């Protein structure tokens, strides 16, 4: 199985390293130098006529520029196409005219300039062009209107239907931007507002596209449903919200931004205090203006209240804008920033240098280091939050200052220095003989309680010499009596053992504790207690199956010891399905399906909805059973969450898009469940079998690539 190197897990208190690690592992990695790396998001599915924007790539090393596409391949052949373009400054890749592209995988190679050197990245990003949905597939209704105040409680749904029996849809997923999982689709094809989305579903028109899995393959149902979230105007904002008018001149404000429905949007002055008729508003755009022939006086200051109306109502916004009349607006001069030194991952702020001259200035970043920097438009203060991933070295950040008289540009020279507490990994290795250790670290198989007790594990890490480290360990499954010393060395007792079961602990190392530069990494360490049951050992190697819950995949095939005729061996999931949350949402609670709101409870519900059952049996094995879904009562293996694949020598199969919470967020953690087996060839005896084992953990993470 092809995997990405798995990432460390970090405590929430040190989000900055988490951000760094996610970028370096969840994105496609292609590097040709130890000094520079470029990262785009992974494989993206799009359909005919859909546009695509890759987003700004992240990087390690000097700030990149001068991006070019060097090659596009389709079905492993170089092609010449104008559908793929790249912004030479930002590296954002755009796909247009996608209707002209054939179905299949496109791989895009990119080059850029960084630190005075040119780097080329083969197959830096992959785009999977899927066919359009077959004729006869439609959403009923295709338009849903919901009042903004009722979004969270709305029961409105649209059902995917097909004309006749020409196409069978086996799975559905919504194509939407990460962090904006506003909508969800059930495995019976019902589309609705996502009730578990914790943010705001903004007013406006949202076009929802779906990826459908059919017996003939995947396809894209573009703009399947239009959700119109309606509201009267909710907010009105000008940037800046204050302006200055120089006596003898005219004035024009910026165009405001309105939150709310945009149908039949109009603007009207309600009051100007003190009263004057010389301030006007464009009823279509909301832009405020004053004619150059005005008779306003120096010292006048006006507060403007504006009424904004749309199809759904009107709202008055008190003192939405303030305009001052001055004798003279000074043009901008002496605009600069002092050189700024910052530390890797540590928050910082810097403001324009003293001596800046100019009135009513608006500041903006001309480059923000891939979204790592923000600027206060009123003051020009530039900042980065704790956890920023700006690379080590010196960066030049261009800033524009503008007022009605002039524009000026200044460069902030930002040098990011190494954090003395910075480190990237903890590894204990494995005793399975699997290499490289970075792929298979932190899993140990033992065959007895005494062997567990005699196991002593010391970590390897890139923590700098002399840096004080605080180590801690937390038990998740079995492993009672586990301790850790001041060097991170793990020790165990026989009480941590349980026959034919599995153990899981979480080890945390923290450096620079209590300082702004604190770094903390948490990693799981897994144990397989491989004692024989009825003389049989079920040995998966690796016994930690790393899988992307979005794509699914298959584990290694197990070795079965202690039985001479493997044709008489049968095994299936049975009970005690436990999930342990690593860095997933807090509403993905740990525990078994019977625990309300647990991740397992959520995916169990999805399974029963898929098979058309109104009753959710949280004590049932069926969602993870091969024999309960292999053509039984109309169920298919594609409906299962996962199963031990009897047709593939008992490799563990996880189906795509199943271990995803009701909030639309994929699982991030580990699951283990009990299996039962028989050795007489009678699979019907699995239910009463006393041969019970926990031979494999499933580690879910979008960072993993599976096949």
C-alpha positions as a printed Julia matrix, in Angstrom:
707×3 Matrix{Float64}:
   0.0     0.0     0.0
   1.23    3.45   -0.89
   1.0     5.87    2.0
   2.19    9.27    2.89
   4.5     9.54    5.82
   2.12    9.89    8.7
   2.09   13.06   10.68
   2.56   13.67   14.34
  -0.43   14.64   16.42
  -0.22   17.88   18.31
  -1.91   19.29   21.36
  -4.4    22.06   20.77
  -2.25   24.37   22.9
   0.39   24.35   20.2
  -1.69   24.81   17.1
   1.2    26.34   15.19
   3.09   23.08   14.77
  -0.12   21.3    13.91
  -0.63   23.76   11.07
   2.92   23.2     9.83
   2.63   19.44    9.95
  -0.72   19.3     8.23
   0.61   21.35    5.34
   3.69   19.22    4.97
   1.86   15.9     5.03
  -1.7    16.35    3.77
  -0.63   18.04    0.58
   1.04   16.52   -2.44
   4.77   16.6    -1.81
   7.24   16.96   -4.65
  10.68   18.26   -3.88
  14.02   18.17   -5.59
  16.08   19.92   -2.92
  16.5    19.7     0.83
  16.33   23.49    0.97
  12.99   24.12   -0.69
   9.65   22.3    -0.94
   6.39   23.25   -2.64
   2.97   21.9    -1.63
  -0.35   21.9    -3.47
  -3.53   20.24   -2.28
  -4.07   16.6    -3.22
  -6.13   15.09   -6.01
  -9.2    17.17   -6.83
 -12.3    15.89   -8.61
 -14.01   18.23  -11.07
 -16.54   17.76  -13.84
 -17.23   19.18  -17.3
 -17.68   22.99  -17.42
 -16.61   23.34  -13.77
 -13.84   25.84  -13.05
 -11.07   25.06  -10.61
  -8.76   27.16   -8.47
  -5.96   25.34   -6.68
  -5.47   27.94   -3.98
  -2.07   29.34   -3.15
   0.57   26.64   -2.65
   2.47   26.44    0.62
   6.2    25.99    0.82
   9.24   25.45    3.02
  12.24   27.62    2.29
  12.61   30.97    0.5
   9.53   32.77   -0.81
   8.78   31.44   -4.32
   7.94   33.54   -7.39
   7.95   33.36  -11.19
   5.68   30.31  -11.33
   5.22   28.53  -14.64
   3.54   25.31  -15.77
   6.22   23.19  -17.37
   4.13   20.2   -18.41
   0.64   18.74  -18.34
   0.15   15.01  -18.77
  -3.06   13.13  -19.51
  -3.13    9.36  -19.3
   0.65    9.56  -18.8
   1.09   11.36  -22.14
   2.27   14.98  -22.5
  -0.45   17.22  -23.89
  -0.7    20.8   -25.13
  -3.7    22.56  -23.62
  -4.66   26.12  -22.74
  -7.13   25.0   -20.1
  -4.48   25.1   -17.35
  -2.99   28.46  -16.36
  -0.89   29.61  -13.42
  -0.49   32.99  -11.74
   3.2    33.76  -12.04
   3.22   35.63   -8.73
   1.09   33.44   -6.46
   1.34   29.97   -8.03
  -2.45   29.6    -8.09
  -3.44   27.15  -10.84
  -6.73   27.76  -12.63
  -8.59   25.4   -14.92
 -11.05   26.87  -17.39
 -12.8    25.53  -20.47
 -12.91   22.19  -18.7
 -15.67   20.96  -21.0
 -12.95   20.53  -23.63
 -10.96   18.15  -21.43
 -11.27   14.4   -21.65
 -12.21   12.23  -18.68
  -9.27   11.03  -16.62
  -6.31   12.13  -14.5
  -4.31   15.24  -15.36
  -0.92   15.8   -13.74
   0.56   19.28  -13.73
   4.27   19.99  -13.33
   5.35   23.38  -12.02
   8.56   25.37  -11.76
   9.3    28.45   -9.66
  12.12   30.69   -8.55
  13.13   30.61   -4.87
  16.27   31.98   -3.25
  17.8    32.73   -6.64
  17.39   29.13   -7.85
  14.87   27.52  -10.17
  13.06   24.43   -8.88
  10.91   22.08  -10.93
   8.27   19.85   -9.38
   7.01   16.99  -11.49
   3.32   16.13  -11.05
   2.98   18.83   -8.4
  -0.8    18.63   -8.52
  -3.3    16.13   -9.87
  -6.81   16.86  -11.13
  -9.27   14.06  -11.85
 -11.71   15.02  -14.59
 -14.88   13.01  -14.08
 -17.71   12.62  -16.59
 -20.96   14.49  -16.21
 -23.85   12.78  -14.52
 -25.78   10.45  -16.85
 -29.01   11.7   -18.38
 -32.04   11.05  -16.27
 -30.42   11.89  -12.94
 -31.98   14.93  -11.31
 -32.59   16.58   -7.97
 -36.17   17.14   -6.82
 -36.71   19.95   -6.05
 -33.76   21.62   -7.76
 -34.24   24.94   -5.89
 -34.7    25.25   -2.13
 -35.37   28.56   -0.4
 -34.7    28.88    3.34
 -34.93   31.93    5.57
 -31.61   32.78    7.18
 -33.12   32.62   10.68
 -34.29   29.05   10.06
 -31.17   27.57    8.5
 -30.08   25.54   11.52
 -33.52   24.01   12.02
 -34.56   23.6     8.4
 -35.8    20.16    7.39
 -35.9    21.02    3.68
 -34.33   18.37    1.45
 -33.8    17.61   -2.2
 -33.81   14.0    -3.39
 -31.55   12.67   -6.13
 -33.68   10.55   -8.43
 -33.17    8.61  -11.67
 -35.52    8.02  -14.57
 -36.02    4.29  -14.83
 -33.35    1.79  -13.87
 -30.59    2.8   -16.27
 -28.19    3.93  -13.54
 -27.6     2.72  -10.0
 -26.02    5.2    -7.57
 -24.12    3.55   -4.73
 -22.55    6.57   -2.99
 -22.95   10.34   -2.78
 -20.68   13.13   -1.58
 -20.89   16.93   -1.66
 -18.12   18.88   -3.37
 -17.46   21.89   -1.17
 -14.62   23.94    0.17
 -12.92   22.85    3.38
 -14.31   24.82    6.3
 -17.5    25.57    4.37
 -19.29   22.26    4.71
 -22.68   24.0     4.63
 -24.55   21.1     3.07
 -24.63   17.34    3.38
 -26.0    14.4     1.43
 -27.23   11.14    2.89
 -26.35    7.8     1.4
 -29.91    7.6     0.1
 -29.34   10.79   -1.91
 -31.11   13.4     0.24
 -29.38   16.82    0.17
 -29.93   19.21    3.08
 -28.33   21.91    5.16
 -25.65   20.31    7.33
 -27.14   20.46   10.85
 -23.75   19.78   12.42
 -21.88   22.61   10.69
 -20.74   24.85   13.54
 -20.17   28.04   11.58
 -22.55   30.35    9.76
 -24.24   29.45    6.5
 -24.19   32.94    4.92
 -27.15   34.41    3.08
 -27.06   34.16   -0.68
 -27.35   31.62   -3.46
 -25.33   28.42   -2.99
 -24.98   25.98   -5.88
 -24.32   22.45   -4.6
 -22.45   19.98   -6.8
 -22.2    16.27   -6.03
 -19.83   13.43   -6.76
 -21.84   10.3    -7.49
 -20.52    6.76   -7.47
 -22.3     4.41   -9.84
 -21.7     0.87  -11.0
 -20.09    2.42  -14.08
 -17.74    4.62  -12.04
 -17.7     8.12  -10.55
 -19.32   11.18  -12.11
 -20.03   14.82  -11.28
 -23.53   16.25  -10.87
 -22.7    19.92  -11.25
 -25.04   22.46   -9.61
 -27.43   19.71   -8.61
 -29.35   21.91   -6.18
 -29.61   25.64   -5.63
 -30.02   26.67   -1.99
 -31.19   30.25   -1.63
 -30.59   31.42    1.93
 -32.67   34.56    2.16
 -32.53   37.47    4.57
 -33.03   41.18    4.78
 -29.77   43.17    4.96
 -27.84   42.11    8.07
 -24.75   44.29    7.97
 -23.2    47.11    5.98
 -19.48   47.83    6.0
 -17.28   50.4     4.31
 -13.49   50.01    4.27
 -12.45   52.39    5.67
 -15.58   53.48    7.54
 -14.28   57.06    7.85
 -13.3    59.5     5.15
 -11.88   62.98    4.78
 -12.96   65.68    2.34
 -10.45   68.39    1.49
 -12.08   71.8     1.2
 -12.58   72.79   -2.42
 -12.51   69.2    -3.67
 -15.0    66.41   -4.16
 -15.19   63.08   -2.37
 -15.99   59.46   -3.24
 -16.14   56.59   -0.73
 -15.34   52.94   -1.27
 -18.15   50.6    -2.29
 -19.68   48.93    0.77
 -20.14   45.23    1.4
 -23.61   44.01    2.37
 -24.34   40.81    4.25
 -27.76   39.54    3.23
 -29.64   38.66    0.07
 -28.58   40.71   -2.92
 -31.81   40.55   -4.92
 -33.13   44.05   -5.72
 -30.5    45.61   -3.44
 -30.84   49.4    -3.0
 -29.27   52.07   -0.78
 -30.79   55.26    0.58
 -29.62   57.97    2.95
 -31.82   57.98    6.04
 -30.14   60.75    7.99
 -27.0    62.86    7.86
 -26.04   64.45   11.17
 -25.73   67.42   11.18
 -28.17   67.76    8.34
 -26.92   68.52    4.84
 -28.09   67.66    1.35
 -24.61   67.8    -0.11
 -23.73   64.17    0.68
 -25.19   61.82   -1.93
 -25.47   58.06   -2.24
 -25.63   55.92   -5.37
 -28.83   53.87   -4.85
 -27.41   50.91   -6.8
 -23.91   50.69   -5.35
 -24.02   52.48   -1.97
 -21.03   54.66   -2.9
 -21.13   58.01   -1.07
 -20.02   61.17   -2.84
 -19.75   64.94   -2.5
 -19.59   67.25   -5.5
 -16.43   69.4    -5.88
 -18.65   72.51   -5.89
 -19.79   71.81   -2.33
 -20.01   74.57    0.3
 -19.03   72.44    3.3
 -16.78   74.05    5.88
 -13.52   72.98    7.51
 -14.26   71.28   10.82
 -17.61   69.86    9.73
 -18.03   66.2    10.68
 -20.98   64.16    9.44
 -22.38   60.84   10.64
 -24.3    59.06    7.89
 -27.12   56.58    8.58
 -28.06   54.42    5.61
 -31.13   52.33    4.81
 -30.4    49.19    2.8
 -33.29   47.32    1.2
 -33.67   44.08   -0.72
 -36.45   41.72   -1.74
 -36.81   40.48    1.86
 -36.84   43.71    3.84
 -35.03   46.87    4.9
 -32.53   47.67    7.63
 -31.23   50.99    8.96
 -27.49   51.1     9.73
 -26.75   53.87   12.21
 -23.57   55.88   11.65
 -22.44   53.57    8.89
 -19.98   56.2     7.67
 -18.29   59.29    9.08
 -17.03   62.09    6.84
 -14.81   64.92    8.09
 -14.06   68.15    6.22
 -10.43   69.29    6.49
  -8.43   72.18    5.12
  -5.82   69.94    3.57
  -5.27   66.21    3.07
  -1.59   65.54    3.27
  -0.23   63.27    0.56
   1.67   60.21    1.71
   5.37   60.48    2.35
   8.02   58.81    4.54
   6.19   55.5     4.33
   8.38   52.64    5.49
   8.66   49.69    7.84
  11.62   48.94   10.04
  13.24   45.56    9.47
  11.38   42.98   11.54
  12.82   39.86   13.16
  10.35   37.15   14.08
  10.56   33.61   15.39
   9.35   30.47   13.7
   5.68   29.93   14.57
   5.54   32.72   17.19
   3.01   35.55   16.82
   4.27   39.02   16.0
   3.12   42.5    14.98
   4.85   45.43   13.31
   3.59   48.9    12.33
   4.77   51.59    9.9
   7.9    53.36   11.04
   7.68   56.69   12.81
   7.62   59.71   10.54
   4.8    58.58    8.25
   2.99   61.6     6.84
  -0.46   61.46    5.27
  -4.13   61.69    6.11
  -6.99   59.21    5.66
  -4.67   56.43    4.57
  -5.83   52.93    3.69
  -3.24   50.13    3.86
  -3.22   46.83    1.99
  -0.82   43.92    1.54
   0.46   43.33   -1.98
   1.64   39.89   -0.9
   0.67   38.12    2.32
   3.09   35.16    2.29
   0.39   32.68    1.34
  -2.18   33.99    3.76
   0.13   33.99    6.76
   0.05   37.78    7.22
  -2.83   40.18    7.87
  -2.89   43.97    7.91
  -5.04   46.51    9.71
  -6.37   48.66    6.87
  -6.61   51.7     9.14
  -3.26   51.57   10.96
  -1.0    49.55    8.66
  -0.11   47.11   11.45
   1.02   43.77    9.99
   0.68   40.66   12.11
   0.92   36.88   12.1
  -0.79   34.58   14.57
   0.81   31.98   16.8
   1.16   28.96   14.62
   2.06   30.75   11.41
   4.05   28.67    8.94
   6.21   31.38    7.4
   9.42   29.68    6.38
  12.83   30.44    7.85
  14.8    33.15    6.13
  14.26   36.66    4.86
  11.07   37.69    3.08
  10.15   40.92    1.32
   6.54   41.96    1.87
   5.2    44.78   -0.28
   2.59   47.09    1.3
   0.51   49.75   -0.42
  -0.66   52.94    1.29
  -3.31   55.02   -0.46
  -5.35   58.16    0.07
  -7.15   60.57   -2.23
  -3.95   62.47   -2.9
  -1.39   59.77   -3.52
  -0.19   56.2    -3.32
   3.03   54.83   -1.9
   4.61   51.41   -1.59
   6.92   50.21    1.17
   8.69   46.91    1.69
   8.72   45.13    5.02
  11.9    43.09    5.31
  10.88   40.19    7.52
  13.43   37.73    8.83
  12.08   34.58   10.46
  14.6    32.95   12.76
  14.67   29.41   14.01
  12.67   28.64   17.11
  15.11   26.99   19.55
  12.26   24.81   20.81
  11.14   23.74   17.36
  11.03   20.04   16.53
   9.0    17.95   14.12
   8.78   14.34   15.26
   8.86   11.69   17.97
   9.36    8.09   16.87
   9.66    4.85   18.77
  10.07    2.68   15.67
   8.49   -0.75   15.25
   9.46   -4.37   15.91
   7.78   -5.74   12.8
  10.76   -5.33   10.49
   8.86   -2.77    8.43
  10.72    0.04    6.7
  10.95    2.96    6.4
  10.34    3.67   10.05
   8.69    6.97    9.19
   5.88    5.04    7.5
   5.47    2.36   10.14
   6.71    3.94   13.35
   5.18    3.35   16.75
   3.69   -0.13   16.5
   4.86   -3.12   18.49
   3.74   -6.73   18.49
   4.2    -8.82   21.6
   3.1   -12.4    22.25
   2.78  -12.47   26.05
   2.36  -10.28   29.11
   5.96  -10.96   30.11
   7.19   -9.84   26.69
   5.23   -6.62   27.1
   6.73   -6.01   30.53
  10.23   -6.58   29.17
   9.67   -4.1    26.35
  11.54   -0.83   26.88
  11.12    1.87   24.24
  13.28    4.97   23.84
  12.29    7.7    21.37
  14.2     9.29   18.56
  13.42   12.94   17.91
  14.9    16.08   16.39
  14.63   18.08   19.61
  17.79   20.15   19.87
  20.47   19.13   22.33
  20.21   20.86   25.68
  16.54   21.79   25.3
  14.45   20.86   28.33
  11.59   18.49   27.46
   8.49   17.61   29.43
   7.25   14.1    28.61
   3.86   12.62   29.42
   1.84    9.55   28.47
  -1.91    8.93   28.39
  -3.54    5.51   28.14
  -6.33    5.09   25.58
  -6.84    1.32   25.25
  -5.5    -1.37   27.64
  -1.86   -0.55   28.64
  -2.51    0.16   32.33
   0.7     0.67   34.28
   2.53    2.38   31.41
   5.03    5.01   32.58
   7.4     7.44   30.89
  10.64    8.89   32.27
  12.31   12.27   31.8
  14.0    11.07   28.6
  10.78    9.84   27.0
  11.57    6.19   27.67
   8.46    4.0    28.0
   8.1     1.16   30.49
   5.26   -1.34   30.81
   3.75   -3.87   33.22
   1.96   -7.16   32.77
  -1.27   -5.47   33.87
  -1.35   -3.65   30.53
  -1.79   -6.93   28.66
  -5.06   -8.45   27.46
  -5.08  -11.66   25.42
  -5.54  -11.25   21.65
  -6.36   -7.56   22.07
  -4.69   -4.26   21.23
  -3.22   -1.36   23.18
  -2.99    2.35   22.45
  -1.18    5.12   24.3
  -0.55    8.77   23.45
   2.91   10.2    24.13
   3.42   13.96   24.35
   6.68   15.91   24.31
   6.64   19.65   25.1
   9.52   22.08   24.74
   9.68   25.71   25.78
   6.73   25.18   28.07
   5.08   28.4    29.19
   6.89   30.54   26.63
   5.43   32.08   23.45
   7.61   29.65   21.48
   6.24   26.5    23.15
   6.04   23.42   20.93
   4.16   20.25   21.73
   3.79   17.05   19.73
   1.6    14.09   20.57
   1.97   10.72   18.83
   0.02    7.48   19.18
   1.91    4.27   19.99
   0.09    1.03   19.12
   0.44   -2.5    20.52
  -0.76   -5.84   19.18
  -1.17   -8.55   21.82
  -0.76  -11.49   19.43
  -1.45  -14.47   21.64
  -2.94  -17.55   20.02
  -6.68  -18.21   20.26
  -7.64  -21.86   19.78
  -4.11  -22.33   18.51
  -4.53  -19.71   15.77
  -2.77  -16.36   15.38
  -4.16  -13.66   13.06
  -1.23  -11.4    12.17
  -1.63   -8.25   10.08
   1.69   -6.55    9.25
   1.44   -3.66    9.67
  -1.31   -4.06   12.22
  -2.05   -0.33   12.04
  -3.96    0.27    8.82
  -3.46    3.91    7.81
  -6.32    5.02    5.57
  -7.8     8.22    4.21
 -11.5     8.08    5.14
 -12.39    9.98    1.97
 -10.76    7.55   -0.42
 -10.84    4.31    1.56
  -8.52    1.44    0.77
  -7.36   -2.06    1.65
  -4.95   -3.22    4.35
  -2.19   -5.77    4.1
  -3.29   -9.4     3.85
  -2.91  -11.14    7.23
  -0.79  -14.18    7.93
  -2.86  -16.91    9.59
  -0.78  -19.24   11.75
  -1.98  -22.47   13.34
  -4.3   -23.74   10.62
  -3.23  -25.99    7.76
  -6.27  -25.57    5.5
  -6.9   -21.87    5.0
  -9.97  -22.63    2.87
 -11.75  -23.51    6.11
 -10.8   -20.26    7.84
 -13.43  -17.47    8.02
 -13.31  -14.25   10.03
 -15.64  -11.28   10.43
 -16.09   -8.2    12.6
 -18.38   -8.91   15.54
 -18.56   -6.34   18.39
 -16.82   -3.79   20.68
 -16.11   -1.15   18.05
 -14.16    1.61   19.81
 -13.06    4.9    18.26
 -10.31    7.11   19.74
 -10.26   10.73   18.58
  -6.84   12.21   17.8
  -7.33   15.63   16.24
 -10.88   15.43   14.97
 -13.74   17.75   15.95
 -14.82   17.68   19.58
 -18.24   16.39   18.51
 -16.57   13.2    17.22
 -16.8    11.69   20.67
 -14.81    8.6    21.55
 -16.38    5.25   22.34
 -18.65    2.63   20.85
 -21.74    3.09   18.63
 -23.96    3.09   21.72
 -22.37    6.36   22.94
 -24.63    9.21   21.82
 -22.95   11.59   19.36
 -19.81    9.47   19.22
 -18.17    9.17   15.83
 -19.12    5.49   15.75
 -22.73    6.37   16.57
 -22.76    8.87   13.7
 -21.42    6.46   11.08
 -23.7     3.67   12.33
 -26.65    6.01   11.67
 -25.39    6.68    8.15
 -25.2     2.94    7.45
 -28.76    2.27    8.57
 -29.99    5.2     6.52
 -28.18    3.72    3.51
 -29.92    0.36    3.85
 -33.27    2.09    4.35
 -33.81    1.16    7.99
 -35.59    3.57   10.33
 -34.06    1.77   13.31
 -30.4     2.15   14.22
 -29.07   -0.93   16.0
 -25.98    0.35   17.78
 -25.24   -3.14   19.06
 -25.15   -4.71   15.61
 -22.08   -5.87   13.72
 -23.77   -5.3    10.36
 -22.17   -1.96    9.41
 -18.74   -3.67    9.51
 -19.68   -7.2     8.47
 -18.74   -8.91    5.21
 -21.28  -11.67    5.6
 -24.16   -9.32    6.53
 -23.69   -7.2     3.41
 -22.59   -9.62    0.71
 -25.94   -9.85   -1.09
 -28.0   -10.37    2.08
 -31.48   -8.75    2.04
 -30.5    -6.58   -0.91
 -27.45   -5.17    0.82
 -24.14   -4.86   -0.97
 -20.59   -4.59    0.27
 -20.5    -1.01   -1.05
 -23.07   -0.12    1.64
 -20.85   -1.26    4.49
 -18.55    1.07    6.37
 -15.83   -1.52    5.97
 -15.31   -5.25    6.29
 -12.83   -8.11    6.4
 -12.73   -9.0     2.73
 -13.12  -12.76    2.42
 -12.7   -12.41   -1.34
  -9.26  -10.81   -0.84
  -7.59  -13.16    1.63
  -9.12  -11.31    4.63
  -7.51   -7.94    3.93
  -9.44   -5.21    5.69
 -11.44   -3.03    3.29
 -12.63    0.49    4.16
 -15.16    1.98    1.78
 -14.73    5.63    0.71
 -16.61    8.48    2.41
 -18.08    6.26    5.12
 -16.09    7.26    8.2
 -17.21   10.85    7.94
 -19.19   12.47   10.74
 -22.64   13.96   10.36
 -20.86   17.33   10.31
 -19.23   16.36    7.02
 -15.78   16.16    8.62
 -13.73   12.97    8.09
 -12.64   10.88   11.05
  -9.25   11.65   12.55
  -8.33    8.93   14.99
  -8.09    5.18   15.44
 -10.69    2.42   15.61
 -10.41   -1.16   16.82
 -13.1    -3.82   16.88
 -13.43   -7.44   17.85
 -13.45  -10.13   15.17
 -14.51  -13.76   15.52
 -13.24  -16.63   13.4
 -13.95  -20.29   12.64
 -11.66  -22.99   11.32
 -14.24  -25.48   10.07
 -15.35  -23.59    6.97
 -18.78  -22.83    8.45
 -19.12  -19.04    8.27
 -22.58  -19.41    9.79
 -20.88  -20.32   13.05
 -19.14  -16.95   13.41
 -21.99  -15.6    15.54
 -21.48  -18.19   18.25
 -17.73  -18.48   17.91
 -15.61  -18.1    21.04
 -12.55  -17.4    18.92
 -12.31  -13.67   19.55
  -9.44  -11.39   18.44
  -8.61   -7.69   18.0
  -5.88   -8.06   15.37
  -5.84   -4.63   13.66
  -6.23   -0.92   14.33
  -7.62    1.41   11.67
  -6.0     4.85   11.74
  -8.12    7.4     9.86
  -6.48   10.54    8.56
  -6.82   12.57    5.36
  -3.01   12.68    5.28
  -2.85    9.07    4.19
  -2.96    7.98    0.57
  -4.51    4.6    -0.04
  -5.25    2.34   -2.93
